[in-house]
């Protein structure tokens, strides 16, 4: 009887593992095939996606050459890179500093401030596009990359403040108190103690803050009309517009591959911090 039960248990384990591997293989094919198809199309000598293939017969770098020489792709790349890097820097700085204040100090209006930040998370950013356009128009900041930076940084505050605050509340207050006893100022505690101990959550915020402006289409399309200030999303969309008779789909694929390079590098660099960073802010706190 025991031998039969052991046999059934082994068979059940093998079947379960087989189903898991089959599911993983199917998911991998679904995820990887479009990516491989885009990569193959970027080397395709024919300017048509209908005749593109994963493995082109006569691969060429002509699409990349045409993308860089015949379009303003490098300008789009620099514009988007500027917005993404500056947004990442100020998002990390403001979010961690704000979360440090909420997590470590008691002051009048703290609860109201936290509730206000929480409520702001419930409203999608697209609701404020008209208001943002009128604000930019009033301050003369239409067609201004810095206006995009301000909006992206502001939009990152509600969610990230709560995330970082939960992480900081996991750090013992005795660390701060020991530093204060040794004569450290609040700024020194923040820069020399809190920031080094918060590398995982900071890495996560930096990555997400970089990705949003790097891939966003709606906000730049709404606020940027200057041809020289276009971002990657706008420029590539117009290259692939099906209603545009001059659409260059294979060059679009080449541009899409180049867009993925910075994000891939950031993911590789921050990979070990991502899971911990997500879990670190799960503490409910005060």
C-alpha positions as a Markdown table, in Angstrom:
| # | Residue | x | y | z |
|---|---|---|---|---|
| 1 | Unk | 0.0 | 0.0 | 0.0 |
| 2 | Unk | 2.8 | 2.4 | 0.9 |
| 3 | Unk | 4.6 | 1.5 | -2.3 |
| 4 | Unk | 1.5 | 2.4 | -4.4 |
| 5 | Unk | 1.0 | 5.7 | -2.5 |
| 6 | Unk | 4.7 | 6.6 | -3.1 |
| 7 | Unk | 4.3 | 5.8 | -6.8 |
| 8 | Unk | 1.2 | 8.0 | -7.1 |
| 9 | Unk | 3.0 | 10.8 | -5.2 |
| 10 | Unk | 6.0 | 10.6 | -7.6 |
| 11 | Unk | 3.7 | 10.5 | -10.6 |
| 12 | Unk | 1.8 | 13.5 | -9.3 |
| 13 | Unk | 5.0 | 15.4 | -8.7 |
| 14 | Unk | 6.3 | 14.7 | -12.2 |
| 15 | Unk | 2.9 | 15.7 | -13.8 |
| 16 | Unk | 2.8 | 18.9 | -11.8 |
| 17 | Unk | 6.4 | 19.8 | -12.9 |
| 18 | Unk | 5.6 | 18.9 | -16.5 |
| 19 | Unk | 2.6 | 21.2 | -16.5 |
| 20 | Unk | 4.6 | 24.0 | -14.9 |
| 21 | Unk | 7.4 | 23.7 | -17.5 |
| 22 | Unk | 4.8 | 23.5 | -20.4 |
| 23 | Unk | 3.1 | 26.7 | -19.1 |
| 24 | Unk | 6.5 | 28.5 | -18.7 |
| 25 | Unk | 7.5 | 27.5 | -22.3 |
| 26 | Unk | 4.2 | 28.8 | -23.7 |
| 27 | Unk | 4.5 | 32.1 | -21.8 |
| 28 | Unk | 8.1 | 32.4 | -23.0 |
| 29 | Unk | 7.1 | 31.9 | -26.6 |
| 30 | Unk | 4.3 | 34.5 | -26.3 |
| 31 | Unk | 6.6 | 37.0 | -24.7 |
| 32 | Unk | 9.8 | 36.4 | -26.8 |
| 33 | Unk | 8.3 | 35.9 | -30.3 |
| 34 | Unk | 7.2 | 39.5 | -30.8 |
| 35 | Unk | 10.5 | 40.7 | -29.5 |
| 36 | Unk | 12.4 | 38.4 | -31.8 |
| 37 | Unk | 10.2 | 39.5 | -34.7 |
| 38 | Unk | 10.9 | 43.2 | -34.0 |
| 39 | Unk | 14.6 | 42.5 | -33.8 |
| 40 | Unk | 14.5 | 40.5 | -37.1 |
| 41 | Unk | 12.4 | 43.2 | -38.8 |
| 42 | Unk | 15.0 | 45.9 | -37.8 |
| 43 | Unk | 17.5 | 44.1 | -40.0 |
| 44 | Unk | 15.1 | 43.4 | -42.8 |
| 45 | Unk | 16.1 | 45.0 | -46.1 |
| 46 | Unk | 12.4 | 45.3 | -47.2 |
| 47 | Unk | 10.5 | 48.3 | -45.9 |
| 48 | Unk | 7.3 | 46.4 | -45.2 |
| 49 | Unk | 6.2 | 44.5 | -42.1 |
| 50 | Unk | 4.0 | 42.2 | -44.2 |
| 51 | Unk | 7.2 | 40.6 | -45.7 |
| 52 | Unk | 9.3 | 40.9 | -42.5 |
| 53 | Unk | 10.4 | 37.8 | -40.7 |
| 54 | Unk | 12.1 | 36.7 | -37.5 |
| 55 | Unk | 15.2 | 35.7 | -39.5 |
| 56 | Unk | 15.7 | 38.0 | -42.5 |
| 57 | Unk | 17.3 | 36.4 | -45.6 |
| 58 | Unk | 19.6 | 39.3 | -46.3 |
| 59 | Unk | 20.1 | 41.1 | -42.9 |
| 60 | Unk | 21.4 | 44.7 | -43.1 |
| 61 | Unk | 22.1 | 47.7 | -40.9 |
| 62 | Unk | 20.5 | 50.0 | -43.4 |
| 63 | Unk | 17.4 | 50.6 | -41.2 |
| 64 | Unk | 19.6 | 51.9 | -38.4 |
| 65 | Unk | 21.7 | 54.1 | -40.7 |
| 66 | Unk | 18.5 | 55.5 | -42.3 |
| 67 | Unk | 17.0 | 56.1 | -38.8 |
| 68 | Unk | 20.0 | 58.1 | -37.6 |
| 69 | Unk | 20.8 | 60.0 | -40.8 |
| 70 | Unk | 17.4 | 60.7 | -42.3 |
| 71 | Unk | 15.4 | 61.5 | -39.2 |
| 72 | Unk | 15.9 | 63.5 | -36.0 |
| 73 | Unk | 16.1 | 60.3 | -33.9 |
| 74 | Unk | 19.2 | 61.4 | -32.1 |
| 75 | Unk | 17.5 | 64.7 | -31.1 |
| 76 | Unk | 14.5 | 62.7 | -29.9 |
| 77 | Unk | 16.8 | 60.4 | -28.0 |
| 78 | Unk | 18.6 | 63.3 | -26.3 |
| 79 | Unk | 15.4 | 65.1 | -25.4 |
| 80 | Unk | 13.8 | 62.0 | -23.9 |
| 81 | Unk | 17.1 | 61.2 | -22.1 |
| 82 | Unk | 17.2 | 64.7 | -20.6 |
| 83 | Unk | 13.6 | 64.4 | -19.3 |
| 84 | Unk | 14.1 | 60.9 | -17.9 |
| 85 | Unk | 17.4 | 61.5 | -16.1 |
| 86 | Unk | 16.4 | 64.8 | -14.6 |
| 87 | Unk | 13.0 | 63.4 | -13.6 |
| 88 | Unk | 14.7 | 60.4 | -12.0 |
| 89 | Unk | 17.1 | 62.6 | -10.0 |
| 90 | Unk | 14.5 | 65.0 | -8.6 |
| 91 | Unk | 11.9 | 62.2 | -8.0 |
| 92 | Unk | 14.4 | 60.2 | -5.9 |
| 93 | Unk | 15.5 | 63.4 | -4.0 |
| 94 | Unk | 12.0 | 64.8 | -3.3 |
| 95 | Unk | 10.3 | 61.5 | -2.6 |
| 96 | Unk | 13.0 | 60.2 | -0.1 |
| 97 | Unk | 13.2 | 63.6 | 1.6 |
| 98 | Unk | 9.4 | 63.9 | 2.0 |
| 99 | Unk | 9.1 | 60.3 | 3.1 |
| 100 | Unk | 11.9 | 60.8 | 5.7 |
| 101 | Unk | 10.0 | 63.8 | 7.2 |
| 102 | Unk | 6.7 | 61.9 | 7.4 |
| 103 | Unk | 8.3 | 58.7 | 8.8 |
| 104 | Unk | 10.7 | 60.3 | 11.3 |
| 105 | Unk | 9.0 | 63.4 | 12.6 |
| 106 | Unk | 5.7 | 64.3 | 14.3 |
| 107 | Unk | 4.2 | 67.7 | 13.4 |
| 108 | Unk | 0.9 | 69.3 | 13.1 |
| 109 | Unk | -1.0 | 68.3 | 10.0 |
| 110 | Unk | 1.0 | 65.1 | 9.4 |
| 111 | Unk | -2.1 | 62.9 | 9.3 |
| 112 | Unk | -4.0 | 65.3 | 7.0 |
| 113 | Unk | -0.9 | 65.5 | 4.7 |
| 114 | Unk | -0.6 | 61.7 | 4.5 |
| 115 | Unk | -4.4 | 61.3 | 3.8 |
| 116 | Unk | -4.1 | 64.0 | 1.1 |
| 117 | Unk | -1.2 | 62.2 | -0.6 |
| 118 | Unk | -3.2 | 58.9 | -0.4 |
| 119 | Unk | -6.3 | 60.5 | -2.0 |
| 120 | Unk | -4.2 | 62.0 | -4.8 |
| 121 | Unk | -3.3 | 58.4 | -5.8 |
| 122 | Unk | -6.9 | 57.7 | -6.7 |
| 123 | Unk | -7.1 | 60.2 | -9.6 |
| 124 | Unk | -5.6 | 59.1 | -12.9 |
| 125 | Unk | -3.1 | 61.6 | -14.4 |
| 126 | Unk | -5.0 | 61.9 | -17.6 |
| 127 | Unk | -7.8 | 63.7 | -15.8 |
| 128 | Unk | -5.6 | 66.7 | -15.4 |
| 129 | Unk | -4.3 | 67.1 | -19.0 |
| 130 | Unk | -6.5 | 70.1 | -19.8 |
| 131 | Unk | -5.6 | 71.8 | -16.5 |
| 132 | Unk | -1.9 | 71.1 | -17.1 |
| 133 | Unk | -2.1 | 72.5 | -20.6 |
| 134 | Unk | -3.7 | 75.8 | -19.3 |
| 135 | Unk | -1.1 | 76.0 | -16.5 |
| 136 | Unk | 1.8 | 75.6 | -19.0 |
| 137 | Unk | 0.1 | 78.1 | -21.3 |
| 138 | Unk | -0.3 | 80.7 | -18.5 |
| 139 | Unk | 3.4 | 80.4 | -17.4 |
| 140 | Unk | 4.7 | 80.3 | -21.0 |
| 141 | Unk | 6.0 | 76.8 | -20.7 |
| 142 | Unk | 4.4 | 75.1 | -23.7 |
| 143 | Unk | 7.1 | 73.4 | -25.8 |
| 144 | Unk | 9.4 | 73.3 | -22.7 |
| 145 | Unk | 11.1 | 70.1 | -21.6 |
| 146 | Unk | 11.4 | 71.3 | -18.1 |
| 147 | Unk | 7.6 | 71.6 | -17.8 |
| 148 | Unk | 7.4 | 67.8 | -18.5 |
| 149 | Unk | 10.0 | 67.2 | -15.8 |
| 150 | Unk | 8.0 | 69.2 | -13.2 |
| 151 | Unk | 4.8 | 67.3 | -14.0 |
| 152 | Unk | 6.5 | 63.9 | -14.0 |
| 153 | Unk | 8.2 | 64.6 | -10.6 |
| 154 | Unk | 4.9 | 65.9 | -9.2 |
| 155 | Unk | 3.0 | 62.8 | -10.3 |
| 156 | Unk | 5.5 | 60.5 | -8.8 |
| 157 | Unk | 5.1 | 61.9 | -5.2 |
| 158 | Unk | 1.8 | 60.4 | -4.0 |
| 159 | Unk | 2.6 | 56.7 | -4.6 |
| 160 | Unk | 6.4 | 56.9 | -3.9 |
| 161 | Unk | 6.1 | 58.8 | -0.7 |
| 162 | Unk | 3.9 | 56.1 | 0.9 |
| 163 | Unk | 6.2 | 53.4 | -0.5 |
| 164 | Unk | 9.4 | 55.0 | 0.9 |
| 165 | Unk | 7.7 | 55.9 | 4.1 |
| 166 | Unk | 6.8 | 52.3 | 4.8 |
| 167 | Unk | 10.4 | 51.3 | 4.1 |
| 168 | Unk | 11.9 | 53.9 | 6.4 |
| 169 | Unk | 9.6 | 52.9 | 9.2 |
| 170 | Unk | 11.2 | 49.4 | 9.1 |
| 171 | Unk | 14.5 | 51.1 | 10.1 |
| 172 | Unk | 15.0 | 51.4 | 13.9 |
| 173 | Unk | 14.8 | 54.9 | 15.2 |
| 174 | Unk | 17.7 | 54.1 | 17.5 |
| 175 | Unk | 20.0 | 54.7 | 14.6 |
| 176 | Unk | 18.8 | 58.2 | 14.2 |
| 177 | Unk | 19.0 | 58.9 | 18.0 |
| 178 | Unk | 22.5 | 57.6 | 18.2 |
| 179 | Unk | 23.6 | 59.9 | 15.4 |
| 180 | Unk | 21.8 | 62.9 | 17.0 |
| 181 | Unk | 23.7 | 62.1 | 20.3 |
| 182 | Unk | 27.0 | 62.2 | 18.4 |
| 183 | Unk | 26.1 | 65.6 | 17.1 |
| 184 | Unk | 24.8 | 64.9 | 13.6 |
| 185 | Unk | 22.3 | 67.2 | 12.1 |
| 186 | Unk | 19.0 | 66.1 | 10.5 |
| 187 | Unk | 20.5 | 66.6 | 7.1 |
| 188 | Unk | 23.5 | 64.5 | 8.0 |
| 189 | Unk | 21.3 | 61.7 | 9.3 |
| 190 | Unk | 19.3 | 61.8 | 6.0 |
| 191 | Unk | 22.3 | 61.8 | 3.7 |
| 192 | Unk | 24.8 | 59.6 | 5.6 |
| 193 | Unk | 22.5 | 57.1 | 7.3 |
| 194 | Unk | 19.0 | 57.0 | 5.8 |
| 195 | Unk | 20.0 | 57.1 | 2.1 |
| 196 | Unk | 22.7 | 54.3 | 2.3 |
| 197 | Unk | 20.3 | 52.1 | 4.2 |
| 198 | Unk | 17.5 | 52.7 | 1.6 |
| 199 | Unk | 19.4 | 51.7 | -1.6 |
| 200 | Unk | 16.9 | 49.0 | -2.6 |
| 201 | Unk | 13.8 | 51.3 | -2.5 |
| 202 | Unk | 15.7 | 54.2 | -4.0 |
| 203 | Unk | 16.8 | 51.9 | -6.9 |
| 204 | Unk | 13.2 | 50.9 | -7.5 |
| 205 | Unk | 12.0 | 54.5 | -7.5 |
| 206 | Unk | 14.9 | 55.6 | -9.8 |
| 207 | Unk | 14.0 | 52.9 | -12.3 |
| 208 | Unk | 10.2 | 53.6 | -12.3 |
| 209 | Unk | 10.9 | 57.4 | -12.5 |
| 210 | Unk | 13.1 | 56.9 | -15.5 |
| 211 | Unk | 10.8 | 54.6 | -17.3 |
| 212 | Unk | 7.7 | 56.7 | -17.2 |
| 213 | Unk | 9.0 | 59.7 | -19.2 |
| 214 | Unk | 11.1 | 57.5 | -21.4 |
| 215 | Unk | 8.1 | 55.6 | -22.7 |
| 216 | Unk | 5.3 | 58.2 | -22.2 |
| 217 | Unk | 3.4 | 59.4 | -25.3 |
| 218 | Unk | 0.3 | 61.3 | -24.0 |
| 219 | Unk | 1.8 | 64.1 | -22.0 |
| 220 | Unk | 4.6 | 65.1 | -24.5 |
| 221 | Unk | 2.0 | 64.9 | -27.3 |
| 222 | Unk | -0.2 | 67.3 | -25.4 |
| 223 | Unk | 2.4 | 69.9 | -24.4 |
| 224 | Unk | 5.1 | 69.7 | -27.1 |
| 225 | Unk | 4.5 | 70.9 | -30.7 |
| 226 | Unk | 8.0 | 72.0 | -31.6 |
| 227 | Unk | 9.6 | 69.6 | -34.1 |
| 228 | Unk | 13.0 | 70.0 | -32.4 |
| 229 | Unk | 11.6 | 69.1 | -29.0 |
| 230 | Unk | 9.8 | 65.8 | -29.8 |
| 231 | Unk | 10.4 | 62.8 | -27.7 |
| 232 | Unk | 11.0 | 59.3 | -28.8 |
| 233 | Unk | 7.4 | 58.2 | -28.4 |
| 234 | Unk | 6.1 | 61.0 | -30.6 |
| 235 | Unk | 8.7 | 60.7 | -33.3 |
| 236 | Unk | 8.4 | 56.9 | -33.6 |
| 237 | Unk | 4.7 | 57.0 | -33.6 |
| 238 | Unk | 4.7 | 59.4 | -36.6 |
| 239 | Unk | 7.1 | 57.1 | -38.4 |
| 240 | Unk | 4.8 | 54.2 | -38.0 |
| 241 | Unk | 1.5 | 56.0 | -38.5 |
| 242 | Unk | -0.6 | 53.7 | -40.8 |
| 243 | Unk | -2.3 | 56.8 | -42.3 |
| 244 | Unk | 1.0 | 58.3 | -43.3 |
| 245 | Unk | 2.1 | 57.3 | -46.8 |
| 246 | Unk | 5.7 | 57.7 | -45.9 |
| 247 | Unk | 5.7 | 55.3 | -42.9 |
| 248 | Unk | 9.0 | 53.5 | -42.4 |
| 249 | Unk | 8.1 | 50.4 | -40.4 |
| 250 | Unk | 11.5 | 48.7 | -40.4 |
| 251 | Unk | 13.3 | 51.8 | -39.3 |
| 252 | Unk | 10.6 | 52.1 | -36.6 |
| 253 | Unk | 11.6 | 48.6 | -35.4 |
| 254 | Unk | 15.2 | 49.7 | -35.3 |
| 255 | Unk | 14.3 | 52.7 | -33.2 |
| 256 | Unk | 12.2 | 50.5 | -30.9 |
| 257 | Unk | 15.3 | 48.3 | -30.3 |
| 258 | Unk | 17.5 | 51.3 | -29.4 |
| 259 | Unk | 14.8 | 52.6 | -27.0 |
| 260 | Unk | 15.0 | 49.3 | -25.1 |
| 261 | Unk | 18.8 | 49.5 | -24.5 |
| 262 | Unk | 18.8 | 52.0 | -21.5 |
| 263 | Unk | 15.8 | 50.4 | -19.8 |
| 264 | Unk | 17.4 | 46.9 | -20.2 |
| 265 | Unk | 20.7 | 48.2 | -18.7 |
| 266 | Unk | 18.9 | 49.8 | -15.8 |
| 267 | Unk | 17.0 | 46.6 | -15.1 |
| 268 | Unk | 20.2 | 44.5 | -15.2 |
| 269 | Unk | 21.9 | 47.0 | -12.8 |
| 270 | Unk | 18.9 | 47.2 | -10.4 |
| 271 | Unk | 17.6 | 43.7 | -10.7 |
| 272 | Unk | 18.6 | 42.5 | -7.2 |
| 273 | Unk | 16.9 | 45.5 | -5.6 |
| 274 | Unk | 13.5 | 45.4 | -7.5 |
| 275 | Unk | 11.8 | 42.6 | -5.5 |
| 276 | Unk | 13.1 | 43.8 | -2.2 |
| 277 | Unk | 12.2 | 47.4 | -3.1 |
| 278 | Unk | 8.6 | 46.5 | -3.8 |
| 279 | Unk | 8.2 | 44.5 | -0.6 |
| 280 | Unk | 10.1 | 47.1 | 1.5 |
| 281 | Unk | 7.2 | 49.6 | 1.3 |
| 282 | Unk | 4.5 | 47.0 | 2.2 |
| 283 | Unk | 4.7 | 47.9 | 5.9 |
| 284 | Unk | 1.5 | 49.8 | 6.9 |
| 285 | Unk | 3.3 | 51.8 | 9.5 |
| 286 | Unk | 1.7 | 54.5 | 11.6 |
